[in-house]
Amino acid sequence: MSAVASIRCTCRQSIISATSNATRSRVSASVLRSHRRSFASTSAPSSVRTKARLSRPVLAFLGLSLTLPTTYFFFPLSSSSSLSPQIYTNHPVSTTQSLTSQHKLIAVPIPSSSSSTQYFERPFRTDGSLADVEKGEVVVQHMMIKSPDIQIERPYTPVNDGVRDGEVRMVVKRVRGGEVGRVVHNLQPGDEVGIRGPIPTFSITPNDYDRIIMISTGTAIAPFLQLLSKLPSPTTPAATSSSSPSSPTTTPQLHLIHASPLPNRIDWTNSNLDPSFIPALKQKFVDRLQISRIEPGPVSKDVVSNALSGLGKEEKVMVLVCLPPWLMRPLCGGMTPNLGQGPITGVLAELGLTNAQVWKLE
Ligand SMILES: Cc1cc2nc3c(=O)[nH]c(=O)nc-3n(C[C@H](O)[C@H](O)[C@H](O)COP(=O)(O)OP(=O)(O)OC[C@H]3O[C@@H](n4cnc5c(N)ncnc54)[C@H](O)[C@@H]3O)c2cc1C
């Protein structure tokens, strides 16, 4: 199997949270890896790209740590009804649905104004400008939701294609003592929620790969559900099947490896409660999408080896990993403290995969 073609990632690093008694800052921003170009406003010549890749997270870190807190604290909520990555606006929740006792699906309509949809179609860069999406490129994005009571925000990844559906749908897990999870779980249809986004999480040009393997557990499946929702059905002409300005024209072989919930827990991902969940995706992709459900816990070498089987020497593979740190470490090595990719170690390294073939998502 050969190396990467292109994946560009804006890591989930723009999180600024302040609790009532302390201000915690977890800031990270745009880490873009591209072999052709990045979301950055100017394309660096190839000779300096490596250097640019190394310095960009640092610059983004500094830039965001200055700009986002300012935006957040001085302009906490705008009266405008447009969605914006920089400024919070209040938006009514149209539907809410309990998927399990811990998981709630909420839908927030996207205002039809072009100022709201533009950020879905032309992703927001950390320098404030908008990126042109390349032909065939799919950008996975997340939204920030804030607590109305205290200065705290959390990122959530829509499971669907927002522009196509006219709304973003997010599955939010409530954790014990969690602040924003509590807020979301108390929402009723018609209630308003402070939201900003969309913010790019990562982008990928699926046509550049022969096989894309996605590995997740729990709500970390959300970026993959969104990616699969944005990909056109292999049986439908690309131009009509996605809202993306430049839909991929062919579908690579897709393999989703997703942990089953603990025994006696409801497997919401495998329900028909949303058209972005697994059963609908299976119907959409038929034999282009293989699903492996695995036991909760560390991902075994066998299951990944199985997903890689039959891959020719010249074929290109990308493994996208979205797991909590304790599961990511044995599989492929952890991310660095500033949410850089870090070296590939563990199971994926043993299978011969390199940094060019793996992308880690926090
Ligand atoms: C890019 C991105 C996308 C994401 N998408 C999703 C998604 O689609 N769905 C989803 O459910 N989640 C998603 N997450 C996770 C989400 O952003 C939150 O981290 C999660 O919902 C918990 O937030 P919370 O405010 O409810 O809990 P928090 O208030 O952050 O609490 C989390 C845990 O920490 C504990 N805790 C809180 N404060 C303290 C303290 N001072 N000392 C000790 N312990 C403390 C709490 O008890 C709790 O157990 C995503 C994360 C990222 C980075």
The ligand as a Tripos MOL2 file, in Angstrom:
@<TRIPOS>MOLECULE
LIG
   53    58     1     0     0
SMALL
NO_CHARGES

@<TRIPOS>ATOM
      1 C1        -13.9300   18.4810   18.0160 C.3       1 LIG1
      2 C2        -14.7430   17.8010   19.0750 C.ar      1 LIG1
      3 C3        -15.9700   17.3140   18.7300 C.ar      1 LIG1
      4 C4        -16.7730   16.6980   19.6930 C.ar      1 LIG1
      5 N1        -17.9820   16.2110   19.3200 N.ar      1 LIG1
      6 C5        -18.7800   15.6390   20.2620 C.ar      1 LIG1
      7 C6        -20.0690   15.1250   19.8960 C.ar      1 LIG1
      8 O1        -20.4940   15.1630   18.7250 O.2       1 LIG1
      9 N2        -20.8270   14.5860   20.8880 N.ar      1 LIG1
     10 C7        -20.4200   14.5310   22.2050 C.ar      1 LIG1
     11 O2        -21.1600   14.0490   23.0700 O.2       1 LIG1
     12 N3        -19.1910   15.0030   22.5570 N.ar      1 LIG1
     13 C8        -18.3800   15.5740   21.6390 C.ar      1 LIG1
     14 N4        -17.1610   16.0720   22.0150 N.ar      1 LIG1
     15 C9        -16.8520   16.1430   23.4580 C.3       1 LIG1
     16 C10       -17.5290   17.4170   24.0350 C.3       1 LIG1
     17 O3        -16.9660   18.5620   23.4400 O.3       1 LIG1
     18 C11       -17.3870   17.5890   25.5510 C.3       1 LIG1
     19 O4        -16.0640   17.3750   25.9150 O.3       1 LIG1
     20 C12       -18.2930   16.6540   26.3250 C.3       1 LIG1
     21 O5        -19.6410   16.8040   25.8930 O.3       1 LIG1
     22 C13       -18.2290   16.9580   27.8230 C.3       1 LIG1
     23 O6        -18.6010   18.2990   28.0130 O.3       1 LIG1
     24 P1        -19.4470   18.7430   29.3020 P.3       1 LIG1
     25 O7        -19.4180   20.2420   29.3490 O.co2     1 LIG1
     26 O8        -20.7760   18.0860   29.3100 O.co2     1 LIG1
     27 O9        -18.6200   18.1270   30.4720 O.3       1 LIG1
     28 P2        -17.4360   18.8520   31.2940 P.3       1 LIG1
     29 O10       -17.9900   19.9450   32.1260 O.co2     1 LIG1
     30 O11       -16.3220   19.1860   30.3690 O.co2     1 LIG1
     31 O12       -17.0130   17.6510   32.2060 O.3       1 LIG1
     32 C14       -16.3910   16.5150   31.6420 C.3       1 LIG1
     33 C15       -15.9560   15.6190   32.7660 C.3       1 LIG1
     34 O13       -14.9580   16.2600   33.5240 O.3       1 LIG1
     35 C16       -15.3930   16.3370   34.8650 C.3       1 LIG1
     36 N5        -15.0220   17.6690   35.3500 N.ar      1 LIG1
     37 C17       -15.5220   18.8390   34.9520 C.ar      1 LIG1
     38 N6        -14.9450   19.8620   35.5990 N.ar      1 LIG1
     39 C18       -14.0400   19.2950   36.4390 C.ar      1 LIG1
     40 C19       -13.1270   19.8010   37.4000 C.ar      1 LIG1
     41 N7        -12.9860   21.1320   37.6320 N.pl3     1 LIG1
     42 N8        -12.3360   18.9240   38.0690 N.ar      1 LIG1
     43 C20       -12.4420   17.5990   37.8380 C.ar      1 LIG1
     44 N9        -13.3030   17.0600   36.9580 N.ar      1 LIG1
     45 C21       -14.0830   17.8900   36.2800 C.ar      1 LIG1
     46 C22       -16.8880   16.1900   34.8780 C.3       1 LIG1
     47 O14       -17.3410   15.6180   36.0740 O.3       1 LIG1
     48 C23       -17.0800   15.2680   33.7390 C.3       1 LIG1
     49 O15       -16.9530   13.9390   34.1400 O.3       1 LIG1
     50 C24       -16.3200   16.6080   21.0440 C.ar      1 LIG1
     51 C25       -15.0530   17.0760   21.3840 C.ar      1 LIG1
     52 C26       -14.2660   17.6550   20.4170 C.ar      1 LIG1
     53 C27       -12.9090   18.1330   20.8220 C.3       1 LIG1
@<TRIPOS>BOND
     1     1     2 1
     2     2     3 ar
     3     2    52 ar
     4     3     4 ar
     5     4     5 ar
     6     4    50 ar
     7     5     6 ar
     8     6     7 ar
     9     6    13 1
    10     7     8 2
    11     7     9 ar
    12     9    10 ar
    13    10    11 2
    14    10    12 ar
    15    12    13 ar
    16    13    14 ar
    17    14    15 1
    18    14    50 ar
    19    15    16 1
    20    16    17 1
    21    16    18 1
    22    18    19 1
    23    18    20 1
    24    20    21 1
    25    20    22 1
    26    22    23 1
    27    23    24 1
    28    24    25 2
    29    24    26 1
    30    24    27 1
    31    27    28 1
    32    28    29 2
    33    28    30 1
    34    28    31 1
    35    31    32 1
    36    32    33 1
    37    33    34 1
    38    33    48 1
    39    34    35 1
    40    35    36 1
    41    35    46 1
    42    36    37 ar
    43    36    45 ar
    44    37    38 ar
    45    38    39 ar
    46    39    40 ar
    47    39    45 ar
    48    40    41 1
    49    40    42 ar
    50    42    43 ar
    51    43    44 ar
    52    44    45 ar
    53    46    47 1
    54    46    48 1
    55    48    49 1
    56    50    51 ar
    57    51    52 ar
    58    52    53 1
@<TRIPOS>SUBSTRUCTURE
     1 LIG1         1 GROUP 0 **** ****
